[in-house]
Amino acid sequence: MIRSLLRPAPLALLLCGVAAAPLAMAHPSLVRATPAADATVAPASQIELQFSERVMPRVTRIELSMDHGRMKMAVPTAAQDISEDGRSLRARLAKPLAAGDYALQWRAVGQDSHPITGTYRFTVK
């Protein structure tokens, strides 16, 4: 009798593990960006990235650089803030971006504390 009671226990543990696996593997992903990847845009004074889940404000950020020939020049942001819902990062620039090619690197850390990074390019005309 005891033996028959113990058989469902490993099965229940296995099912719990399988059900929890997608939650443990979830990471924030970039859902939308303004300016968008590979876009050509008018001069902008703000960049906004929207993620699939809440991100941690202290460790989620962007780094923007402008291509100038073979050199890359860092473009400082005036402020970077997370929206009230925790899913969007807004970076305000001190002045609108000048015409040129830009590379944006982002780093987002979700509730699971694993950093996810990405890069994309856009052009300002």
DRENPA-3360 file (N, C-alpha, C; in nm, 2 decimals, always signed):
BEGIN
1 = MIRSLLRP = +0.08/-0.12/+0.00/+0.00/+0.00/+0.00/+0.09/+0.13/+0.00 ~ +0.19/+0.13/+0.08/+0.28/+0.25/+0.09/+0.34/+0.26/-0.05 ~ +0.38/+0.15/-0.11/+0.45/+0.16/-0.24/+0.36/+0.23/-0.34 ~ +0.23/+0.20/-0.34/+0.14/+0.25/-0.44/+0.12/+0.40/-0.42 ~ +0.13/+0.45/-0.29/+0.12/+0.59/-0.26/+0.24/+0.67/-0.31 ~ +0.35/+0.61/-0.31/+0.47/+0.68/-0.35/+0.49/+0.70/-0.50 ~ +0.43/+0.61/-0.58/+0.44/+0.62/-0.73/+0.39/+0.75/-0.78 ~ +0.28/+0.81/-0.74/+0.24/+0.94/-0.79/+0.33/+1.05/-0.76;
9 = APLALLLC = +0.41/+1.04/-0.65/+0.49/+1.15/-0.60/+0.60/+1.19/-0.71 ~ +0.67/+1.09/-0.76/+0.77/+1.13/-0.87/+0.71/+1.19/-0.99 ~ +0.59/+1.14/-1.03/+0.52/+1.19/-1.14/+0.47/+1.33/-1.12 ~ +0.42/+1.36/-1.00/+0.38/+1.50/-0.96/+0.50/+1.59/-0.97 ~ +0.61/+1.55/-0.91/+0.73/+1.63/-0.91/+0.78/+1.66/-1.06 ~ +0.77/+1.56/-1.14/+0.81/+1.58/-1.28/+0.72/+1.68/-1.35 ~ +0.59/+1.67/-1.33/+0.50/+1.76/-1.39/+0.51/+1.90/-1.34 ~ +0.54/+1.92/-1.21/+0.57/+2.05/-1.16/+0.69/+2.11/-1.22;
17 = GVAAAPLA = +0.79/+2.03/-1.24/+0.92/+2.08/-1.30/+0.89/+2.12/-1.45 ~ +0.82/+2.04/-1.52/+0.79/+2.07/-1.66/+0.70/+2.20/-1.67 ~ +0.61/+2.22/-1.58/+0.52/+2.33/-1.58/+0.60/+2.46/-1.54 ~ +0.70/+2.45/-1.46/+0.77/+2.57/-1.41/+0.89/+2.60/-1.51 ~ +0.93/+2.52/-1.59/+1.04/+2.54/-1.68/+1.02/+2.66/-1.77 ~ +0.91/+2.69/-1.83/+0.90/+2.81/-1.91/+0.91/+2.94/-1.83 ~ +0.86/+2.93/-1.71/+0.87/+3.05/-1.62/+1.02/+3.08/-1.59 ~ +1.09/+2.98/-1.56/+1.24/+3.00/-1.53/+1.32/+3.04/-1.65;
25 = MAHPSLVR = +1.27/+3.01/-1.77/+1.35/+3.04/-1.89/+1.31/+3.18/-1.95 ~ +1.20/+3.24/-1.90/+1.15/+3.37/-1.95/+1.26/+3.48/-1.93 ~ +1.28/+3.55/-2.03/+1.37/+3.67/-2.02/+1.30/+3.78/-2.10 ~ +1.33/+3.91/-2.06/+1.27/+4.01/-2.14/+1.33/+4.01/-2.28 ~ +1.24/+4.04/-2.38/+1.28/+4.06/-2.51/+1.23/+4.19/-2.56 ~ +1.30/+4.25/-2.66/+1.26/+4.37/-2.72/+1.14/+4.35/-2.81 ~ +1.03/+4.43/-2.78/+0.91/+4.41/-2.85/+0.90/+4.52/-2.96 ~ +0.94/+4.64/-2.92/+0.92/+4.76/-3.01/+1.03/+4.86/-2.97;
33 = ATPAADAT = +1.08/+4.93/-3.08/+1.18/+5.03/-3.05/+1.15/+5.16/-3.14 ~ +1.17/+5.27/-3.08/+1.15/+5.40/-3.16/+1.28/+5.48/-3.13 ~ +1.36/+5.51/-3.23/+1.35/+5.47/-3.37/+1.36/+5.31/-3.38 ~ +1.30/+5.26/-3.49/+1.31/+5.11/-3.51/+1.44/+5.07/-3.57 ~ +1.47/+4.94/-3.56/+1.59/+4.89/-3.63/+1.59/+4.91/-3.78 ~ +1.70/+4.96/-3.83/+1.72/+4.98/-3.98/+1.63/+5.09/-4.03 ~ +1.57/+5.17/-3.95/+1.48/+5.28/-3.99/+1.56/+5.40/-4.03 ~ +1.51/+5.48/-4.12/+1.56/+5.62/-4.15/+1.46/+5.71/-4.09;
41 = VAPASQIE = +1.50/+5.80/-4.00/+1.41/+5.89/-3.93/+1.46/+6.03/-3.93 ~ +1.36/+6.12/-3.89/+1.40/+6.26/-3.87/+1.47/+6.27/-3.74 ~ +1.54/+6.39/-3.72/+1.61/+6.40/-3.59/+1.52/+6.38/-3.47 ~ +1.56/+6.29/-3.38/+1.49/+6.26/-3.26/+1.56/+6.30/-3.14 ~ +1.48/+6.33/-3.04/+1.54/+6.37/-2.91/+1.51/+6.27/-2.80 ~ +1.45/+6.16/-2.84/+1.41/+6.05/-2.74/+1.42/+5.92/-2.81 ~ +1.46/+5.82/-2.73/+1.46/+5.68/-2.78/+1.38/+5.60/-2.68 ~ +1.29/+5.52/-2.73/+1.21/+5.43/-2.64/+1.22/+5.29/-2.68;
49 = LQFSERVM = +1.24/+5.20/-2.59/+1.24/+5.06/-2.61/+1.14/+5.00/-2.52 ~ +1.05/+4.91/-2.58/+0.95/+4.84/-2.50/+0.98/+4.69/-2.50 ~ +0.98/+4.64/-2.38/+1.01/+4.50/-2.35/+0.89/+4.41/-2.32 ~ +0.91/+4.28/-2.33/+0.80/+4.19/-2.32/+0.76/+4.17/-2.17 ~ +0.84/+4.21/-2.08/+0.81/+4.20/-1.94/+0.88/+4.32/-1.86 ~ +0.84/+4.33/-1.73/+0.90/+4.43/-1.65/+1.06/+4.41/-1.65 ~ +1.13/+4.52/-1.65/+1.27/+4.52/-1.64/+1.32/+4.60/-1.51 ~ +1.43/+4.57/-1.47/+1.49/+4.63/-1.34/+1.55/+4.76/-1.38;
57 = PRVTRIEL = +1.51/+4.87/-1.32/+1.55/+5.01/-1.36/+1.70/+5.03/-1.34 ~ +1.76/+4.98/-1.24/+1.90/+5.01/-1.21/+2.00/+4.95/-1.31 ~ +1.96/+4.85/-1.38/+2.06/+4.78/-1.46/+2.01/+4.77/-1.61 ~ +1.90/+4.83/-1.64/+1.85/+4.83/-1.78/+1.89/+4.96/-1.84 ~ +1.96/+4.96/-1.96/+2.01/+5.09/-2.01/+2.04/+5.07/-2.16 ~ +2.07/+5.19/-2.22/+2.11/+5.19/-2.36/+2.25/+5.26/-2.37 ~ +2.32/+5.23/-2.47/+2.44/+5.30/-2.51/+2.43/+5.33/-2.66 ~ +2.44/+5.46/-2.69/+2.42/+5.50/-2.83/+2.55/+5.55/-2.88;
65 = SMDHGRMK = +2.59/+5.52/-3.01/+2.71/+5.57/-3.07/+2.67/+5.61/-3.21 ~ +2.75/+5.71/-3.26/+2.74/+5.75/-3.40/+2.86/+5.71/-3.48 ~ +2.84/+5.65/-3.60/+2.95/+5.62/-3.68/+3.00/+5.74/-3.75 ~ +3.13/+5.76/-3.74/+3.20/+5.88/-3.81/+3.32/+5.82/-3.88 ~ +3.30/+5.78/-4.00/+3.41/+5.71/-4.07/+3.44/+5.58/-4.01 ~ +3.56/+5.56/-3.97/+3.60/+5.44/-3.90/+3.59/+5.45/-3.75 ~ +3.56/+5.57/-3.70/+3.55/+5.59/-3.56/+3.40/+5.58/-3.52 ~ +3.38/+5.55/-3.39/+3.25/+5.55/-3.33/+3.26/+5.66/-3.21;
73 = MAVPTAAQ = +3.16/+5.75/-3.22/+3.16/+5.85/-3.11/+3.04/+5.82/-3.02 ~ +3.06/+5.81/-2.89/+2.95/+5.79/-2.80/+2.86/+5.91/-2.80 ~ +2.73/+5.88/-2.79/+2.63/+5.99/-2.78/+2.57/+5.98/-2.64 ~ +2.60/+6.08/-2.55/+2.55/+6.07/-2.42/+2.40/+6.10/-2.41 ~ +2.33/+6.04/-2.32/+2.19/+6.06/-2.29/+2.18/+6.16/-2.17 ~ +2.07/+6.24/-2.18/+2.05/+6.33/-2.06/+1.99/+6.26/-1.95 ~ +1.90/+6.16/-1.98/+1.84/+6.08/-1.87/+1.78/+5.95/-1.93 ~ +1.78/+5.84/-1.85/+1.72/+5.72/-1.89/+1.63/+5.68/-1.78;
81 = DISEDGRS = +1.50/+5.66/-1.81/+1.40/+5.63/-1.72/+1.32/+5.51/-1.76 ~ +1.27/+5.43/-1.66/+1.17/+5.32/-1.68/+1.03/+5.37/-1.66 ~ +0.94/+5.33/-1.75/+0.80/+5.37/-1.74/+0.73/+5.31/-1.61 ~ +0.62/+5.37/-1.58/+0.55/+5.32/-1.46/+0.51/+5.17/-1.46 ~ +0.48/+5.12/-1.58/+0.45/+4.97/-1.59/+0.57/+4.89/-1.59 ~ +0.69/+4.95/-1.60/+0.82/+4.88/-1.59/+0.86/+4.81/-1.72 ~ +0.79/+4.83/-1.83/+0.82/+4.76/-1.95/+0.89/+4.85/-2.06 ~ +0.90/+4.97/-2.03/+0.96/+5.06/-2.14/+1.08/+5.14/-2.08;
89 = LRARLAKP = +1.18/+5.15/-2.16/+1.30/+5.24/-2.12/+1.29/+5.36/-2.22 ~ +1.30/+5.48/-2.16/+1.30/+5.60/-2.24/+1.43/+5.67/-2.21 ~ +1.50/+5.70/-2.31/+1.63/+5.77/-2.30/+1.61/+5.91/-2.37 ~ +1.62/+6.01/-2.29/+1.61/+6.15/-2.35/+1.75/+6.20/-2.38 ~ +1.76/+6.27/-2.49/+1.89/+6.32/-2.54/+1.89/+6.47/-2.51 ~ +2.01/+6.53/-2.49/+2.02/+6.67/-2.46/+1.98/+6.75/-2.58 ~ +2.00/+6.70/-2.70/+1.96/+6.77/-2.82/+1.93/+6.67/-2.92 ~ +1.85/+6.71/-3.02/+1.81/+6.61/-3.13/+1.93/+6.55/-3.20;
97 = LAAGDYAL = +1.92/+6.43/-3.24/+2.03/+6.36/-3.31/+2.06/+6.43/-3.44 ~ +2.19/+6.44/-3.47/+2.23/+6.50/-3.60/+2.22/+6.39/-3.71 ~ +2.22/+6.43/-3.83/+2.21/+6.34/-3.94/+2.33/+6.25/-3.94 ~ +2.31/+6.12/-3.96/+2.42/+6.02/-3.96/+2.37/+5.88/-3.93 ~ +2.46/+5.79/-3.92/+2.43/+5.65/-3.88/+2.46/+5.62/-3.74 ~ +2.37/+5.55/-3.67/+2.38/+5.53/-3.53/+2.37/+5.38/-3.50 ~ +2.44/+5.34/-3.39/+2.43/+5.20/-3.34/+2.38/+5.21/-3.20 ~ +2.28/+5.13/-3.16/+2.22/+5.13/-3.03/+2.24/+5.00/-2.97;
105 = QWRAVGQD = +2.30/+4.99/-2.85/+2.32/+4.87/-2.77/+2.23/+4.88/-2.65 ~ +2.15/+4.78/-2.62/+2.07/+4.78/-2.51/+2.10/+4.66/-2.42 ~ +2.07/+4.68/-2.29/+2.09/+4.58/-2.19/+1.96/+4.58/-2.10 ~ +1.89/+4.47/-2.09/+1.77/+4.46/-2.00/+1.79/+4.35/-1.91 ~ +1.75/+4.37/-1.79/+1.75/+4.27/-1.68/+1.60/+4.25/-1.63 ~ +1.55/+4.13/-1.65/+1.41/+4.11/-1.60/+1.41/+4.06/-1.46 ~ +1.30/+4.01/-1.42/+1.28/+3.97/-1.28/+1.36/+3.84/-1.25 ~ +1.40/+3.77/-1.35/+1.49/+3.65/-1.32/+1.64/+3.69/-1.30;
113 = SHPITGTY = +1.67/+3.82/-1.31/+1.80/+3.88/-1.29/+1.91/+3.84/-1.39 ~ +1.87/+3.78/-1.50/+1.96/+3.75/-1.61/+1.96/+3.86/-1.71 ~ +2.08/+3.92/-1.74/+2.09/+4.02/-1.84/+2.07/+3.97/-1.98 ~ +2.00/+4.05/-2.06/+1.98/+4.02/-2.20/+2.03/+4.14/-2.28 ~ +2.10/+4.12/-2.39/+2.15/+4.24/-2.46/+2.11/+4.23/-2.61 ~ +2.12/+4.34/-2.67/+2.09/+4.34/-2.82/+2.15/+4.47/-2.88 ~ +2.16/+4.47/-3.01/+2.20/+4.59/-3.08/+2.12/+4.60/-3.21 ~ +2.11/+4.72/-3.25/+2.06/+4.75/-3.38/+2.10/+4.89/-3.43;
121 = RFTVK = +2.08/+4.91/-3.56/+2.13/+5.04/-3.62/+2.01/+5.11/-3.68 ~ +2.02/+5.24/-3.69/+1.93/+5.33/-3.75/+2.00/+5.45/-3.81 ~ +1.93/+5.52/-3.90/+1.99/+5.64/-3.96/+1.90/+5.76/-3.94 ~ +1.96/+5.88/-3.92/+1.89/+6.00/-3.90/+1.93/+6.08/-4.03 ~ +1.82/+6.13/-4.09/+1.84/+6.22/-4.21/+1.83/+6.36/-4.18;
% end
